[in-house]
């Protein structure tokens, strides 16, 4: 037998679900608009049209307007890519299972290929990143900081820890700075690819991506390879 209490719960749950669904539609539309138009050119009116929502509905969900919405989607997107990057880092450079010296180049290359592959697999995210770099002077500093703290800084710290572990085991020489070794590794495996592909807008041929990634790993090992 279904009582009045159950009916009340059903009526209460439906508006909540509708609110969540509308918020999801707004976030998805915002990702599309910001990724296409950038932060400066994007407008709440355009996002509302893409989400089939009113501007009032958007402000109900995101009272801070465009700035709050951009900060929210960048945080969510950065966290998703961050988690994928860290999963690959643990797979190939797990401090508890360090690679054999003969396998170090192989494992670094596997990690580099996995990370570079995210530029294609997470194109929506890197479209946002491309606009961040192009429009940094027009994006509120706190929004930039929130993005960095949600993704890039966390990844940088974890890569630095992995480099320190490799150094402790004599697999590389970090020259006193695991953090700098991490920065150099990430730059060497991806910078030319991101620049030439415009953050994945014009993907490079797979064989060229592999050549550049391999060259980056070899350059890193020439600079940081253990003399022992």
Backbone torsions as a table, in degrees:
resi	resn	phi	psi	omega
1	UNK	NA	133.2	-179.0
2	UNK	-100.1	123.0	-177.6
3	UNK	-92.8	175.3	-179.9
4	UNK	-63.3	-30.6	-179.9
5	UNK	-61.4	-40.3	179.3
6	UNK	-65.5	-39.2	179.1
7	UNK	-64.5	-39.1	178.7
8	UNK	-63.2	-40.6	179.5
9	UNK	-63.7	-39.7	179.7
10	UNK	-63.9	-43.9	179.8
11	UNK	-64.7	-33.8	179.7
12	UNK	-72.2	-38.7	-176.3
13	UNK	-68.3	-35.3	-175.9
14	UNK	-62.6	-47.1	177.0
15	UNK	-62.3	-36.7	179.1
16	UNK	-63.7	-43.3	178.8
17	UNK	-63.5	-40.4	178.3
18	UNK	-61.7	-38.0	179.3
19	UNK	-66.1	-42.9	178.7
20	UNK	-63.8	-44.4	179.9
21	UNK	-61.4	-40.5	-179.9
22	UNK	-67.6	-39.9	177.7
23	UNK	-62.1	-40.2	178.3
24	UNK	-63.2	-42.5	178.9
25	UNK	-62.9	-38.4	179.2
26	UNK	-65.8	-44.7	-179.9
27	UNK	-63.1	-44.0	179.4
28	UNK	-62.9	-42.4	178.6
29	UNK	-65.2	-39.9	179.7
30	UNK	-63.8	-40.8	176.7
31	UNK	-58.4	-43.7	-179.7
32	UNK	-64.5	-46.7	-175.8
33	UNK	-70.6	-46.9	179.5
34	UNK	-64.3	-39.1	179.3
35	UNK	-66.9	-30.0	-179.3
36	UNK	-87.8	-45.6	-171.2
37	UNK	-101.5	-15.8	-174.9
38	UNK	84.0	174.5	-176.4
39	UNK	-71.5	-46.9	-173.4
40	UNK	-65.8	-41.3	-175.0
41	UNK	-83.4	-22.1	-178.8
42	UNK	-66.9	147.4	178.7
43	UNK	-134.6	155.0	176.9
44	UNK	-62.2	-35.7	178.8
45	UNK	-60.8	-43.3	-179.7
46	UNK	-66.5	-42.9	179.1
47	UNK	-63.0	-41.0	178.7
48	UNK	-61.2	-42.5	179.2
49	UNK	-63.9	-42.5	179.1
50	UNK	-64.0	-34.6	-177.0
51	UNK	-89.2	-1.6	-174.5
52	UNK	54.1	45.7	-179.2
53	UNK	-132.2	164.3	175.4
54	UNK	-86.8	157.8	176.5
55	UNK	-63.3	-32.5	178.1
56	UNK	-62.5	-39.6	178.4
57	UNK	-63.0	-41.0	178.9
58	UNK	-61.9	-44.7	-179.8
59	UNK	-68.5	-26.9	174.7
60	UNK	-64.9	-38.2	179.8
61	UNK	-83.2	-35.5	-176.0
62	UNK	-131.1	81.3	-175.4
63	UNK	-58.0	-25.9	179.8
64	UNK	-79.5	2.8	175.7
65	UNK	69.0	-143.3	-172.8
66	UNK	-60.2	-41.3	-178.6
67	UNK	-62.6	-46.7	-179.6
68	UNK	-65.4	-39.7	-179.4
69	UNK	-65.6	-43.3	179.0
70	UNK	-64.9	-42.5	178.5
71	UNK	-61.4	-39.9	-178.7
72	UNK	-66.3	-46.2	-177.2
73	UNK	-71.8	-33.5	177.5
74	UNK	-67.1	-38.9	178.7
75	UNK	-64.6	-47.6	-179.5
76	UNK	-62.3	-43.9	-178.7
77	UNK	-67.2	-42.7	179.8
78	UNK	-64.8	-38.6	179.3
79	UNK	-65.4	-38.9	180.0
80	UNK	-65.1	-47.8	179.9
81	UNK	-67.6	-39.1	176.7
82	UNK	-56.0	-46.4	-178.5
83	UNK	-63.3	-37.2	177.7
84	UNK	-67.5	-41.8	179.2
85	UNK	-64.3	-43.2	-178.3
86	UNK	-68.5	-33.1	176.6
87	UNK	-63.4	-41.8	178.0
88	UNK	-68.7	-37.8	178.1
89	UNK	-60.8	-45.0	179.2
90	UNK	-67.0	-30.8	-179.6
91	UNK	-67.7	-42.1	-172.3
92	UNK	-102.2	-24.1	-179.0
93	UNK	-131.4	49.1	178.9
94	UNK	-67.2	120.1	-179.8
95	UNK	-57.9	-26.0	179.9
96	UNK	-79.8	-17.2	179.7
97	UNK	-134.6	70.6	-176.8
98	UNK	-63.5	146.9	-179.8
99	UNK	-68.6	153.6	171.8
100	UNK	-67.1	145.7	-179.6
101	UNK	-50.7	-37.0	-179.5
102	UNK	-70.4	-17.6	-176.7
103	UNK	-103.7	0.3	-173.8
104	UNK	-60.7	-48.2	-179.6
105	UNK	-61.9	-40.6	178.9
106	UNK	-60.1	-45.1	-176.7
107	UNK	-71.7	-38.8	176.2
108	UNK	-63.5	-38.8	179.5
109	UNK	-68.0	-39.0	177.6
110	UNK	-62.9	-42.0	177.4
111	UNK	-63.7	-45.0	-179.2
112	UNK	-61.2	-43.7	179.6
113	UNK	-63.2	-40.9	179.8
114	UNK	-63.8	-42.8	-178.9
115	UNK	-68.9	-43.2	179.2
116	UNK	-64.1	-33.9	177.8
117	UNK	-61.5	-24.9	178.9
118	UNK	-66.1	-24.0	178.9
119	UNK	-61.2	-36.2	177.0
120	UNK	-84.6	-43.5	-175.8
121	UNK	-68.9	-27.0	-178.8
122	UNK	-119.4	51.2	-173.9
123	UNK	-60.7	-36.1	179.7
124	UNK	-60.8	-42.1	179.7
125	UNK	-64.1	-46.5	-175.1
126	UNK	-74.6	-18.3	169.1
127	UNK	-65.6	-40.2	176.4
128	UNK	-65.0	-42.7	179.9
129	UNK	-61.9	-41.3	179.1
130	UNK	-58.4	-42.9	179.2
131	UNK	-69.3	-33.0	177.6
132	UNK	-60.4	-47.1	-179.5
133	UNK	-67.0	-35.6	-179.0
134	UNK	-73.4	-29.2	-172.4
135	UNK	-120.3	22.8	-174.1
136	UNK	-54.4	-34.1	-179.2
137	UNK	-70.5	-13.6	-178.3
138	UNK	-109.7	-1.3	-179.0
139	UNK	-102.4	132.2	-179.4
140	UNK	-53.0	139.2	-176.2
141	UNK	-58.1	-36.8	-178.7
142	UNK	-68.4	-27.4	176.4
143	UNK	-71.2	-43.8	177.2
144	UNK	-61.1	-41.8	-179.2
145	UNK	-65.9	-39.8	179.3
146	UNK	-63.5	-40.3	177.4
147	UNK	-63.5	-47.2	-179.5
148	UNK	-60.2	-42.7	-176.7
149	UNK	-71.7	-28.1	179.7
150	UNK	-76.1	-30.1	-174.1
151	UNK	-131.8	-76.7	-170.9
152	UNK	-55.8	-41.2	-178.5
153	UNK	-68.0	-38.9	179.1
154	UNK	-63.0	-47.0	179.9
155	UNK	-62.2	-43.3	179.6
156	UNK	-59.3	-42.1	179.1
157	UNK	-65.2	-40.2	-179.2
158	UNK	-69.5	-37.6	176.8
159	UNK	-66.3	-39.6	177.3
160	UNK	-60.6	-40.4	177.4
161	UNK	-63.6	-39.7	178.4
162	UNK	-65.4	-39.9	178.3
163	UNK	-65.8	-39.1	177.7
164	UNK	-62.0	-40.7	179.5
165	UNK	-65.1	-40.8	177.0
166	UNK	-64.0	-38.6	178.1
167	UNK	-66.0	-41.1	179.7
168	UNK	-61.2	-29.9	-178.9
169	UNK	-93.3	5.9	176.9
170	UNK	75.0	14.7	-178.7
171	UNK	-81.7	-29.3	173.6
172	UNK	-139.7	167.1	174.8
173	UNK	-113.7	108.4	-175.8
174	UNK	-82.6	1.5	177.2
175	UNK	53.7	37.3	175.1
176	UNK	82.6	-0.6	-177.2
177	UNK	-142.9	88.9	175.8
178	UNK	-59.0	-33.9	-179.6
179	UNK	-64.3	-41.1	178.8
180	UNK	-68.8	-37.4	176.4
181	UNK	-61.3	-39.5	178.5
182	UNK	-63.7	-44.9	178.8
183	UNK	-59.6	-44.9	-178.5
184	UNK	-66.3	-40.7	178.8
185	UNK	-60.3	-49.3	-177.2
186	UNK	-65.0	-36.7	179.7
187	UNK	-69.9	-43.2	-175.9
188	UNK	-66.4	-32.5	-176.5
189	UNK	-85.7	-15.0	-170.5
190	UNK	-133.9	-22.1	-170.0
191	UNK	-59.5	-49.2	-178.2
192	UNK	-64.2	-35.8	180.0
193	UNK	-66.2	-46.1	-178.9
194	UNK	-66.8	-37.5	-179.6
195	UNK	-68.6	-46.0	-176.5
196	UNK	-73.4	-26.4	179.3
197	UNK	-95.8	0.5	-176.5
198	UNK	54.1	51.7	179.8
199	UNK	56.9	42.2	173.9
200	UNK	88.9	-1.3	179.3
201	UNK	-65.4	-41.7	177.9
202	UNK	-122.4	82.8	-174.2
203	UNK	-56.2	141.1	175.6
204	UNK	-79.0	157.7	175.1
205	UNK	-58.8	143.4	-177.2
206	UNK	-54.0	-38.7	-178.6
207	UNK	-67.7	-31.3	177.3
208	UNK	-73.0	-39.8	176.0
209	UNK	-59.7	-44.5	-179.0
210	UNK	-66.0	-38.3	179.0
211	UNK	-63.5	-45.0	-178.6
212	UNK	-68.2	-38.8	178.9
213	UNK	-65.1	-45.1	179.2
214	UNK	-62.8	-41.3	178.9
215	UNK	-63.8	-37.6	178.8
216	UNK	-64.5	-42.8	178.9
217	UNK	-64.9	-42.9	179.6
218	UNK	-63.7	-40.3	178.3
219	UNK	-63.8	-39.8	178.2
220	UNK	-62.0	-44.6	-178.3
221	UNK	-69.4	-30.3	174.8
222	UNK	-65.7	-35.3	-178.9
223	UNK	-82.1	-33.4	-171.7
224	UNK	-120.8	2.0	179.7
225	UNK	-61.3	143.8	-179.1
226	UNK	-71.0	134.5	178.3
227	UNK	-69.4	-21.4	-179.2
228	UNK	-79.0	NA	NA
